[in-house]
Amino acid sequence: MPNETDLDQYFNTAVDLAREAGKVIVEAVKSTKRSFEIKSSRIDLVTETDKQVEDLLIKGFQDKFPDHRFIGEESTSAGQKCELTDAPTWIIDPVDGTMNFVHSFPYVGVSIGLAIEKEIVLGIVYNPMLNKMYSAKKGKGAYCNNTRLQVSGIEDISKALLIVEIGSNPDPKKMELVFNNISSLVRKAHSMRSMGSAALNMCAVAAGEAEAYYEFGIHCWDMAAGFLIVQEAGGVVVDTEGGPLDLMSRRMLCGSSPKLAATISQLLQQMTLERD
């Protein structure tokens, strides 16, 4: 594991690069020429900005830390192997919330996690449209723009605001499961929201703005940074069945308390997905 000096260097580099990437995103949002391509379905999109930001981040980290490895959403989509080893590995989602970005909906994040020996040791999620920098270092707490984050601690689902997502996979069986789960939970929760960015959804739980968020079909780059931010804010991040989170399993549940997470996991219809 890194010493404190090395971890600070990794952290400061990630923050600087996230801000640089954020400038690219903000300038692109101002443009009227945000063209996009379809990946797996009409709601699974990629833009030139996704590619540009990922290239910027990877080059920036490579210049500073040439022995580090990378898992990036767009490079994986382009055919690069998605492999998490014990080596220091930056796990990157350049534009988390691409559909939001295409529509100028200001819920877009640059997500950067660093895993060493398969353990997430730092997480950065930056929303450049709202200028919110969420960050965490292992054992050092979680922050948003230098204000310490703390989950709400709510345990009762009837008092909980839940974040749910439809996802980008239109497979009928998955859609049936998604809507069945929403139907089941909406009768018990205080209310629900759907905002379109996994990383920022997790940060909302960390900030006490929502009590829980779960999703089937997300990827390691969607949740690596948010995982540590929620944990360092006093929350829990688990598998949707309630056990320890497997970062490569493509399903996740985070909550403001162990009791709430357990309640939700017991109510969910489960789904097993192809691993990252």
C-alpha positions in Angstrom: 0.0 0.0 0.0 1.2 3.6 -0.7 2.7 5.7 2.0 1.0 9.0 2.9 3.3 11.1 0.7 2.7 8.9 -2.3 -1.0 8.9 -1.7 -1.1 12.7 -1.4 0.7 12.9 -4.7 -1.7 10.5 -6.4 -4.7 12.5 -4.9 -3.4 15.9 -5.9 -2.7 14.7 -9.4 -6.2 13.2 -9.7 -7.9 16.4 -8.5 -5.9 18.6 -10.9 -6.7 16.3 -13.9 -10.4 16.1 -12.9 -10.5 19.9 -13.0 -8.8 20.0 -16.4 -11.2 17.4 -17.7 -14.1 19.4 -16.3 -13.0 22.4 -18.4 -13.3 20.3 -21.5 -16.8 19.1 -20.5 -18.0 22.6 -19.7 -16.7 24.0 -23.0 -18.4 21.1 -24.9 -21.7 21.8 -23.1 -21.5 25.3 -24.4 -21.2 24.0 -28.0 -24.2 23.3 -30.1 -22.3 20.4 -31.8 -22.4 17.6 -29.3 -22.6 14.7 -31.7 -22.8 11.2 -30.3 -22.6 7.6 -31.3 -24.7 4.7 -30.2 -22.9 1.8 -28.4 -25.1 -1.1 -27.3 -28.5 0.6 -27.7 -30.1 3.9 -28.5 -29.8 5.0 -24.9 -26.1 3.8 -24.5 -24.2 6.7 -25.9 -20.6 7.9 -26.4 -19.4 11.3 -27.5 -16.1 12.8 -28.7 -15.9 14.4 -25.3 -15.9 11.0 -23.6 -13.0 9.9 -25.7 -11.2 13.3 -25.4 -11.5 13.3 -21.6 -10.4 9.7 -21.1 -7.3 10.3 -23.3 -6.5 13.5 -21.3 -6.8 11.6 -18.0 -4.8 8.6 -19.0 -2.0 10.7 -20.6 -1.8 12.8 -17.5 -1.5 9.9 -15.2 1.0 8.1 -17.5 3.3 11.1 -17.6 3.4 11.2 -13.7 3.2 7.5 -12.9 4.4 5.4 -15.9 4.2 2.1 -14.1 0.5 2.4 -13.3 -2.3 0.6 -15.1 -5.7 1.8 -16.3 -9.3 0.7 -16.7 -11.3 3.2 -18.7 -14.8 3.0 -20.0 -14.1 4.1 -23.5 -10.9 2.1 -23.9 -12.7 -1.0 -22.7 -15.6 -0.4 -25.1 -12.9 -0.1 -27.9 -11.7 -3.7 -27.0 -9.0 -3.2 -24.4 -9.1 -5.9 -21.7 -10.7 -4.9 -18.4 -8.4 -6.4 -15.8 -7.9 -5.5 -12.2 -4.6 -6.7 -10.8 -2.6 -5.9 -7.6 -0.8 -3.2 -9.5 -1.8 0.5 -9.0 -4.8 0.9 -11.4 -6.7 4.0 -12.2 -10.4 3.2 -12.9 -11.9 6.0 -15.0 -15.3 7.1 -16.2 -14.5 10.2 -18.2 -18.1 11.4 -18.5 -20.5 9.6 -16.1 -23.9 10.7 -17.3 -23.3 10.9 -21.1 -27.1 11.1 -21.8 -27.3 14.1 -19.3 -24.3 15.7 -21.1 -25.9 15.3 -24.5 -29.0 17.1 -23.1 -27.1 19.7 -21.0 -28.7 18.3 -17.9 -26.2 19.4 -15.2 -25.7 16.0 -13.5 -22.4 14.9 -15.2 -19.3 13.6 -13.4 -15.7 12.8 -14.0 -15.1 9.7 -11.9 -11.6 8.6 -11.0 -10.7 5.8 -8.5 -7.3 4.3 -7.7 -7.0 0.7 -6.7 -3.8 -0.7 -5.2 -3.7 -4.5 -4.4 -7.4 -4.4 -5.6 -8.4 -2.0 -2.8 -9.7 1.4 -3.6 -7.5 4.0 -1.8 -8.7 7.2 -3.3 -11.8 8.5 -5.2 -12.6 11.7 -7.0 -15.9 12.6 -8.6 -16.1 16.0 -10.1 -19.3 17.7 -11.4 -17.9 20.5 -13.5 -21.3 21.9 -14.4 -22.1 22.6 -10.7 -18.4 22.9 -9.6 -18.7 20.2 -7.0 -15.6 18.2 -6.2 -16.3 15.1 -4.2 -13.2 13.3 -2.8 -12.0 10.7 -0.4 -8.7 9.1 0.7 -8.7 5.8 2.5 -9.1 6.5 6.2 -9.2 10.3 5.8 -12.9 11.0 5.4 -14.9 12.2 2.4 -15.4 15.8 1.3 -17.3 18.0 -1.2 -15.4 21.3 -1.9 -13.6 20.9 1.5 -16.8 20.3 3.5 -16.8 17.0 5.2 -19.5 14.6 4.1 -21.7 12.5 6.4 -24.5 10.1 5.4 -27.9 10.7 7.0 -27.8 7.5 9.0 -31.5 6.9 8.4 -32.4 3.2 8.9 -36.2 3.2 8.2 -37.0 2.7 4.5 -40.3 4.7 5.0 -38.1 7.7 5.8 -35.6 7.1 3.0 -35.2 8.9 -0.4 -34.0 6.2 -2.8 -32.2 6.7 -6.1 -33.0 4.2 -8.8 -32.0 4.0 -12.5 -33.5 2.4 -15.5 -30.0 1.7 -17.1 -28.9 1.6 -20.7 -29.6 -2.0 -21.5 -33.1 -2.4 -23.1 -33.2 -6.2 -22.7 -36.8 -7.0 -21.9 -36.0 -9.4 -19.0 -33.7 -6.8 -17.4 -36.4 -4.1 -17.9 -39.0 -6.3 -16.3 -36.7 -6.8 -13.2 -35.9 -3.1 -13.0 -39.6 -2.1 -13.1 -40.6 -4.9 -10.7 -38.0 -3.6 -8.2 -39.1 0.0 -8.5 -42.8 -1.1 -8.1 -41.9 -3.0 -4.9 -39.8 -0.3 -3.3 -41.9 2.7 -4.2 -44.6 1.4 -1.9 -42.2 1.4 1.0 -39.8 4.3 0.5 -40.5 7.9 1.3 -39.8 8.8 -2.4 -37.6 8.0 -5.4 -35.4 9.9 -7.8 -33.5 9.0 -11.0 -30.7 11.3 -12.0 -28.6 9.4 -14.6 -25.1 9.3 -13.1 -24.0 6.4 -10.9 -21.0 8.2 -9.5 -23.0 11.3 -8.5 -25.8 9.1 -7.2 -23.3 7.6 -4.8 -22.0 11.0 -3.8 -25.6 12.1 -3.0 -25.9 9.2 -0.6 -22.5 10.2 0.9 -23.7 13.8 1.3 -26.9 12.8 3.1 -29.0 14.1 0.2 -30.4 10.6 -0.4 -30.4 7.4 1.7 -29.8 4.7 -0.8 -29.0 3.8 -4.4 -28.8 0.5 -6.2 -28.3 -0.6 -9.8 -27.9 -3.7 -11.9 -25.7 -3.4 -15.0 -23.3 -0.7 -14.0 -19.5 -1.2 -14.4 -16.4 -0.9 -12.2 -15.7 2.6 -13.5 -19.2 3.8 -12.5 -18.7 2.9 -8.8 -15.0 2.7 -8.0 -14.6 6.3 -6.8 -18.1 6.5 -5.3 -17.4 3.3 -3.3 -14.7 5.0 -1.2 -16.6 8.3 -1.0 -19.7 6.6 0.5 -17.6 4.5 2.9 -15.6 7.4 4.1 -18.8 9.3 4.7 -20.0 6.6 7.1 -22.2 4.7 4.6 -22.2 1.1 3.4 -21.5 -0.2 -0.1 -22.5 -3.9 -0.6 -23.6 -6.4 -3.3 -27.3 -6.2 -4.1 -27.8 -9.4 -2.1 -26.2 -7.7 0.9 -22.7 -9.4 0.9 -19.4 -7.7 0.3 -19.2 -5.7 -2.9 -17.4 -7.3 -5.8 -16.3 -4.3 -7.9 -16.4 -6.4 -11.1 -19.8 -7.9 -10.6 -21.8 -5.1 -12.2 -24.2 -4.6 -9.4 -24.1 -2.5 -6.3 -26.2 -1.2 -3.4 -25.1 1.7 -1.2 -27.0 3.1 1.8 -26.9 5.4 4.8 -26.9 2.6 7.3 -26.4 -1.2 7.4 -30.0 -1.7 8.4 -31.4 0.2 5.5 -29.1 -1.6 3.0 -30.2 -5.0 4.4 -33.8 -4.0 4.1 -33.5 -3.0 0.5 -31.4 -6.1 -0.5 -34.1 -8.4 0.9 -36.8 -6.6 -1.2 -34.8 -6.7 -4.5 -35.3 -9.3 -7.2 -31.7 -10.2 -8.1 -30.0 -10.5 -11.4 -26.5 -11.9 -12.3 -24.7 -10.2 -15.1 -21.6 -10.8 -17.2 -18.6 -9.6 -15.2 -16.3 -6.8 -16.1 
